[in-house]
Amino acid sequence: MQLRAAALLSWITCAPLLCAAPTDEASLTAAVDQPAQRLASAVAELKRLSGPILDQIAKESNGERFLAFLFSEKVAPTLLNSGSIADPFDQAIQSLLLIWRADASGLSDPHELSTALATALTFSDKNWPAEQAVARYTYYRDSRRQGLLHPSFDKLLTWEKRYVMRGGGNGSHNAGNGWDNTSLVWLRDNVKLPIKDYTGACWQAPYRLNNVFGDSIHGANYYLPFGHYIHAERVREIGGVCGSLSHYGANAAIANGIPALTMGEPGHCAYAVRTAADEWSPAYSLSWERGLHCSLWHQHTWTSLVLQNKVLAERYAHERSAAFLWQARALKNTAPDLAEDAYRLALESQPLHQPAWIEAVQFRLGRNPDAASCRSMQQAALASLKDYPEAAWDVLSLIEAYLIPLLPEAEKIPFLSEYHKAIAKIEGPVMWHFERSLREQSALLGTTDAKLAHFEAILTSQTASKSWFAPTIAWGQTEFTKDPALAEKFYAALGRAFSSSTAGENPDGLRAALRPAILSAANSDNVSAFQTLGQAAKSFLPTTPIAIEPFPGDLLSSGGLLKLSSTSGWDAPEMHWGVLEPMGGTFHTDRQVKAGCTVRLGKLGDLSGLVIVNAGGGQNGTRQIPLRVSVSEDGTLWKTIFEATENAPHWRIPLSGKATRVQFIKCERSDDRAEFFHLTAIHAYGKKLQ
């Protein structure tokens, strides 16, 4: 038995030797295009990743049968082509072995096989105990056979099922906290919705900080009196805050075979559901700053979620790219030049495969390339990834960190600017911490003057950008204005960057720079940039608060964002920030039908009241009439809470118990005449919910 197992293992892992080893680009391509050679490469890669566990299995009862299964055409390539995998891969192999022993015959069904492989890949993580893999596989096998899952589950490939297998808490099995298979069964049987409606499943549970006994969700006793409930049922009946509700919503989708995941946001937990093959929809999300609790790559950003979904869905291109990667890894120690060819072919096969870019660049940089080679890498990476600026930066930052110390001073800033020129007109796919690129590039430059010159060069290239211009100014404001002497140079740089400003005259230069930047921040829903820019314009605002009677609670509008339906020549964007703050400000739309504005509150809140201060006297004060005020939690579904048909200096709107979960406020004229719209203040008061 041991001899037969050893012979089988030797034959499988040495299969690539049956054909001539690649010697040039043509033979690399031929090997990838030949199914037997491609399978042999996959087996060799699995052998490299798996360590001694394969030798151990070969010695066990039925071990040779399992290895034949593992190294088959339907298993080995799929394991390697379904997203990033753990290195070492031993726990995944152990998990798959346990599933195979429990249901070897069932794995002849392609549906059950893909479920088993997705489960094994999920349980390769050290936070997922291998001994629980069979139970997770069995849950989905039996649920599918009984027709209890959403029909779309049968269409999912292995990589897509990985999002489903990860039901639990914060990206771990987390059975000790209740999100186990028992909760999955309860959710499967009690939460049946159309796919898109799972984004609202969290609201089946009440948002409740304290239980009926007064115990806080942040203490150990919140759920203690209700131990007789299954945890998912307990959350729906007793409630919780954002963490409990988001896990309920995500696991409800997952329990029914629909890809979903939870994610962390600043001070908040949200989730997302894959509502279509090419679309992930955020749910209970309050910020673009999302840290995914599940990712098929090693990055956990929203950009990586969008990109990995696109790359893995392009199956042929991805599998071809992966096959070249296996070759490169096998050759890099013995034939590094040929390994470089294999890496290049991998990237040509799937130019959006960002992990392959990172691996290839790291290998190339390890060979001490010259400046010309680095520039070529930079241009190739930008050409491939510029539509995904965050993913592009993760690659470009490696090249820049290597090359900048080697370049003459005169060439450093132009080289760093290439990235910003390439992405200037790219608006997405999502917001990200773009200031990270500015900070990391600036750190590569020695002197303050060089850093300011770098900032000015970037600012000049970003003036037309809808997404990155505002964060560039916001970062510069933070970086260069703490020291008054340095602030003068910063403002002077702003003046030179905009032809409409006068160099050296700080107020005018700042105003000219801030106006388009503030509008850009608002239109891109970038709250942090809007706040930074608004505070930079504080000197243009009144110094004393507006004399109005507030409602009880906090000023929830403070720290938020103001977006207009339009702007005009009479508008002063540097005053927009003040509209939400105690001192007030102003805004002025263009003449249009349904003119108005939308406010994103600084905090999700339970409103006690609104105070809206009118602007303009005489006949101009009637421009806002008839006034309609609406509120929303998500900025999509709106509820009208006030209407005024008569002009007034200001409107006080009591809202206690009428607007309990508000993140957005809309003020607009509700008739059909084309007219301007302008206000001095929109102050929302109440209790913070986050």
Secondary structure as UniProt FT lines:
FT   HELIX           2..13
FT   HELIX           15..18
FT   HELIX           25..33
FT   HELIX           35..50
FT   TURN            51..52
FT   HELIX           53..58
FT   TURN            61..62
FT   HELIX           63..70
FT   TURN            73..75
FT   HELIX           76..80
FT   HELIX           90..103
FT   TURN            104..105
FT   HELIX           106..108
FT   HELIX           110..122
FT   TURN            123..124
FT   TURN            126..127
FT   HELIX           130..132
FT   HELIX           133..145
FT   TURN            146..147
FT   HELIX           151..155
FT   HELIX           158..165
FT   TURN            170..171
FT   HELIX           175..177
FT   HELIX           181..190
FT   HELIX           195..204
FT   TURN            212..213
FT   TURN            217..218
FT   TURN            220..221
FT   HELIX           224..226
FT   TURN            227..228
FT   HELIX           231..238
FT   HELIX           242..255
FT   TURN            256..257
FT   STRAND          260..265
FT   TURN            266..267
FT   STRAND          268..276
FT   TURN            277..278
FT   STRAND          279..283
FT   STRAND          291..292
FT   HELIX           302..313
FT   HELIX           315..331
FT   TURN            332..334
FT   HELIX           336..349
FT   TURN            351..352
FT   HELIX           354..365
FT   TURN            366..367
FT   HELIX           371..385
FT   TURN            386..387
FT   HELIX           389..403
FT   HELIX           404..406
FT   HELIX           409..423
FT   TURN            424..425
FT   HELIX           435..443
FT   HELIX           448..462
FT   TURN            463..464
FT   HELIX           469..480
FT   HELIX           484..497
FT   TURN            499..500
FT   TURN            503..504
FT   HELIX           506..523
FT   TURN            524..525
FT   HELIX           527..536
FT   HELIX           538..540
FT   STRAND          554..555
FT   TURN            556..559
FT   STRAND          561..564
FT   TURN            569..570
FT   HELIX           573..575
FT   HELIX           576..579
FT   TURN            582..583
FT   TURN            593..594
FT   STRAND          596..614
FT   HELIX           618..624
FT   STRAND          627..632
FT   STRAND          639..644
FT   STRAND          650..654
FT   TURN            656..658
FT   STRAND          662..669
FT   STRAND          679..688
//
